[in-house]
Amino acid sequence: MKLFFREHLPLIFINIIQIIFVLTIVYLDGYTNIPTAIYCLFITIFLLSMYLIYRYLTHKEYYKRLTATSYELTDAVQQLGNAPIPEALTNLLKSQYSQYINELHLQENKRANHLTFINQWVHQMKTPLSVMELITQDSDDENLRSIREEAEKISRGLEMVLYAARLETFEHDFQVEPVSMKKVIDDAIRENKRLFISNRVYPEIHGETIIVESDEKWLVFIMNQLITNAVKYSTGKAQKMIVSIQENSIKVQDFGIGIPVSDRKRVFHPFFTGENGRQYRESTGMGLYLVKEVCEKLGHQVEIESEIEKGTTVTITF
């Protein structure tokens, strides 16, 4: 209603000026028949009122939509009225909506093709890595051991790429069921056993197992990221890390270099490496970000506490 009056305020103002102007001319011309003048004034105001009422009734939905603060996107293609301007605007919105939907489908197809390519590429890269690991796994040669370690780093990087790509279609790639956290921790430690040995940092598991409703595959991914960080930032400073199983949470604690205060609020941001990342060139800044994203999608809570030169503790609460 306010928009309607704002739009027609100039018309109302012009009509008032016109009425005053005409009545003034008639008066100055010596015509003093007041009842007739009042009758003419009434007819003019009546016709103007009828026009405004008709205009409002035929454009009511049009003005209502223009003043709506929020509505569903599909509302944009609903008919705004049968008057020329609302009908023209409806046709314009339908055309733009159709173009938007076509562009959206195009981008979704591109994203799906990109995700398929990433998945295929990661699996193709894993094949030569597996061959390299088979060739070097039983060798005591220093060079072959170095190759094996680098191959393991590449393998972990490929896993991160694969899981980051799957995160976009997370709702199609998870299964909630009762999961033993002791098994998840054991699997993660087993997958990283060479990382522990090469960095001379060894895990301790405290507490009994708990059963949580979650996705085992994604929980193993989370533990892998936390364990990798704990080992990487403890190398040369501490010889152990602790995984504590509590009543409704898991704590991964290291005794490494810790996180500077200025970086703690941003450690879950994508690609943020911070001061430690500049010191450890292998940091991608994606590990904790992916952990945070996966935890939110699974309905878990992740918190981090750290102190310089004393270590870092990451807590996953179920």
C-alpha positions in Angstrom: 0.0 0.0 0.0 2.8 2.4 0.9 4.6 1.7 -2.4 1.3 2.3 -4.3 0.8 5.7 -2.7 4.4 6.7 -3.2 4.2 5.9 -6.9 0.9 7.8 -7.4 1.8 10.7 -5.2 2.9 12.9 -8.1 -0.3 12.1 -10.0 -2.4 13.1 -6.9 -0.3 16.3 -6.5 -0.7 17.3 -10.2 -4.5 16.7 -10.0 -4.7 19.0 -6.9 -2.7 21.7 -8.6 -4.9 21.3 -11.7 -8.1 21.7 -9.7 -6.8 24.7 -7.9 -5.6 26.3 -11.1 -9.0 25.7 -12.9 -11.0 27.0 -10.0 -8.8 30.1 -9.7 -9.3 30.9 -13.4 -13.1 30.4 -13.1 -13.2 32.7 -10.1 -11.1 35.4 -11.6 -13.3 35.3 -14.7 -16.2 36.4 -12.5 -18.0 33.1 -12.3 -19.1 32.9 -8.6 -21.5 29.9 -8.7 -20.1 28.1 -5.7 -22.3 25.0 -5.7 -21.4 24.2 -9.3 -17.7 24.7 -8.6 -18.0 22.3 -5.6 -19.9 19.8 -7.8 -17.1 19.9 -10.4 -14.5 19.5 -7.6 -16.4 16.5 -6.3 -16.6 14.9 -9.7 -12.9 15.4 -10.2 -12.0 13.9 -6.9 -14.4 11.0 -7.4 -13.0 10.1 -10.8 -9.5 10.3 -9.4 -10.4 8.1 -6.5 -12.1 5.5 -8.8 -9.0 5.4 -11.0 -6.7 4.9 -8.0 -9.0 2.1 -6.6 -9.1 0.4 -9.9 -5.3 0.8 -10.3 -4.7 -0.7 -6.9 -7.0 -3.6 -7.3 -5.5 -4.6 -10.7 -1.9 -4.2 -9.4 -2.4 -5.4 -5.9 -0.3 -8.6 -6.3 2.3 -6.6 -8.2 2.9 -4.1 -5.4 2.7 -6.8 -2.8 5.5 -8.8 -4.5 7.7 -5.7 -4.9 7.5 -4.9 -1.2 8.0 -8.5 0.0 11.2 -8.9 2.1 11.7 -12.5 1.2 10.1 -15.2 -0.8 10.9 -18.5 -2.5 12.8 -18.4 -5.7 9.9 -20.1 -7.5 7.6 -17.3 -6.5 9.3 -15.1 -9.1 7.5 -16.9 -11.9 4.0 -16.6 -10.5 1.6 -14.3 -12.2 1.7 -10.7 -10.8 -1.5 -9.6 -12.4 -3.3 -9.2 -15.8 -2.5 -5.5 -16.2 0.1 -4.7 -18.9 3.0 -3.8 -16.6 2.6 -6.7 -14.1 2.2 -9.1 -17.0 5.3 -7.8 -18.8 7.3 -8.0 -15.5 6.0 -11.6 -15.0 7.2 -12.6 -18.5 10.6 -10.9 -17.9 11.0 -12.8 -14.5 10.0 -16.1 -16.1 12.6 -15.6 -18.9 15.3 -14.7 -16.4 14.3 -17.6 -14.1 14.5 -20.0 -17.0 18.0 -18.8 -17.9 19.1 -19.1 -14.3 17.8 -22.7 -14.0 19.6 -23.6 -17.3 22.8 -22.0 -16.0 22.5 -23.8 -12.7 22.0 -27.1 -14.4 25.1 -26.4 -16.6 27.2 -25.6 -13.5 25.9 -28.7 -11.7 26.9 -30.9 -14.6 30.3 -29.3 -14.7 30.8 -29.9 -11.0 29.6 -33.5 -11.3 32.1 -34.0 -14.2 34.9 -32.4 -12.2 34.1 -34.6 -9.2 34.1 -37.7 -11.4 37.5 -36.7 -12.9 39.0 -36.1 -9.5 37.8 -39.5 -8.2 39.2 -41.3 -11.3 42.4 -39.3 -11.2 43.0 -40.1 -7.5 42.4 -43.8 -8.1 44.7 -43.8 -11.1 47.4 -42.2 -9.1 47.0 -44.8 -6.3 48.0 -47.6 -8.6 51.6 -46.5 -9.3 51.9 -45.5 -5.6 50.9 -49.0 -4.6 53.5 -50.5 -6.9 56.1 -48.2 -5.4 55.2 -49.2 -1.9 55.4 -52.9 -2.9 58.8 -52.4 -4.4 60.2 -50.5 -1.5 58.4 -52.0 1.6 61.0 -54.7 2.4 64.1 -52.9 1.4 66.6 -51.6 3.9 68.2 -49.3 1.3 68.2 -45.7 2.5 67.2 -44.3 -0.9 64.3 -46.7 -1.3 63.1 -45.9 2.2 63.1 -42.2 1.3 61.0 -43.0 -1.8 58.6 -45.0 0.3 58.1 -42.1 2.7 57.5 -39.7 -0.1 55.1 -42.1 -1.7 53.2 -42.2 1.6 53.0 -38.4 1.7 51.6 -38.4 -1.8 49.1 -41.1 -0.8 47.9 -39.0 2.2 47.6 -35.9 0.0 45.5 -37.9 -2.6 43.3 -39.1 0.2 42.7 -35.5 1.3 41.9 -34.5 -2.2 39.4 -37.3 -2.6 37.7 -36.6 0.7 37.6 -32.9 0.0 35.8 -33.6 -3.3 33.4 -36.0 -1.7 32.5 -33.4 0.9 30.5 -31.5 -1.8 28.2 -34.5 -2.1 28.4 -35.5 1.5 24.7 -36.4 1.8 25.2 -39.2 -0.8 28.3 -40.6 0.8 27.7 -41.3 4.5 26.0 -44.0 6.5 25.2 -43.5 10.2 25.5 -46.6 12.4 26.9 -47.6 15.8 30.7 -47.2 15.6 33.3 -48.4 18.1 35.8 -45.5 18.6 38.4 -47.9 19.7 38.3 -49.6 16.3 38.4 -46.2 14.6 41.4 -45.2 16.5 43.2 -48.5 16.0 42.5 -48.3 12.2 43.8 -44.8 12.0 47.0 -45.6 14.0 47.5 -48.7 11.8 47.3 -46.6 8.7 49.9 -44.2 10.1 52.3 -46.7 11.7 55.1 -45.8 9.3 54.6 -42.1 10.0 55.0 -42.8 13.7 58.1 -44.8 13.2 59.8 -42.4 10.8 59.2 -39.4 13.0 59.9 -41.3 16.3 56.6 -40.2 17.8 54.5 -43.0 19.2 50.8 -43.1 20.2 49.3 -43.9 23.6 45.6 -44.8 23.9 43.9 -44.0 27.2 40.4 -45.0 28.2 37.8 -47.7 27.2 35.9 -47.8 24.0 32.7 -45.9 23.4 30.0 -46.6 20.8 28.8 -43.5 18.9 26.2 -43.0 16.2 28.3 -41.8 13.2 30.0 -42.8 10.0 33.0 -45.0 10.5 34.8 -44.1 7.2 34.6 -40.3 7.9 35.6 -40.8 11.5 38.7 -42.6 10.4 39.4 -39.7 8.0 39.1 -37.3 10.9 41.4 -39.3 13.1 43.9 -39.6 10.3 44.0 -35.8 9.9 44.4 -35.2 13.7 47.1 -37.9 14.1 49.0 -36.5 11.1 49.0 -33.0 12.5 50.0 -34.3 16.0 52.9 -36.2 14.7 54.1 -33.5 12.2 54.2 -30.8 14.9 55.7 -33.0 17.5 58.7 -34.3 15.5 62.0 -33.5 17.2 60.2 -32.1 20.3 58.2 -34.9 21.8 58.2 -38.7 21.5 54.5 -39.4 22.2 51.0 -38.3 21.5 47.9 -39.3 23.5 44.5 -40.3 22.2 42.0 -40.2 25.1 38.6 -42.0 24.9 36.2 -40.3 27.3 32.4 -40.7 28.0 31.2 -38.7 25.0 34.3 -37.4 23.4 37.8 -38.1 21.9 40.9 -36.1 22.7 44.0 -36.1 20.5 46.8 -34.5 22.4 50.4 -33.8 21.3 53.3 -32.2 23.1 54.8 -30.3 20.2 55.3 -26.7 19.3 51.7 -25.5 19.9 49.7 -22.9 18.0 50.4 -19.1 18.4 47.5 -17.2 20.0 47.1 -15.1 16.9 46.4 -18.2 14.7 44.1 -20.1 17.0 40.9 -18.5 15.8 41.7 -19.2 12.2 43.0 -22.7 12.2 39.7 -24.0 10.9 39.7 -21.6 7.9 40.5 -23.2 4.5 44.1 -22.9 3.3 45.2 -21.1 6.5 48.6 -22.4 7.4 49.7 -19.7 9.9 53.1 -19.3 11.5 53.6 -23.1 11.9 52.6 -23.7 8.3 55.4 -21.4 7.1 57.8 -23.3 9.3 56.6 -26.7 8.1 56.4 -26.3 4.3 54.2 -29.5 3.8 51.2 -27.8 5.5 48.2 -27.3 3.2 45.9 -25.5 5.6 43.1 -28.0 4.7 43.4 -30.7 7.4 41.6 -28.9 10.3 39.2 -27.2 7.9 38.0 -30.6 6.6 37.8 -32.0 10.1 35.6 -29.0 11.1 33.3 -29.4 8.0 32.9 -33.2 8.4 32.2 -32.8 12.1 29.5 -30.3 11.4 27.9 -32.5 8.8 27.9 -35.5 11.2 26.6 -33.4 14.1 29.7 -33.6 16.2 31.6 -30.7 17.8 35.3 -30.0 17.4 37.3 -27.7 19.7 41.0 -26.9 19.9 43.2 -25.9 22.8 46.9 -25.1 22.5 49.8 -23.5 24.3 53.1 -22.5 22.8 55.9 -25.1 23.3 53.5 -27.3 25.3 51.3 -28.8 22.7 47.8 -28.9 21.2 44.7 -30.8 22.2 41.8 -31.3 19.7 38.5 -32.6 21.2 35.7 -34.2 19.2 32.5 -34.3 21.2 29.7 -36.6 20.1 
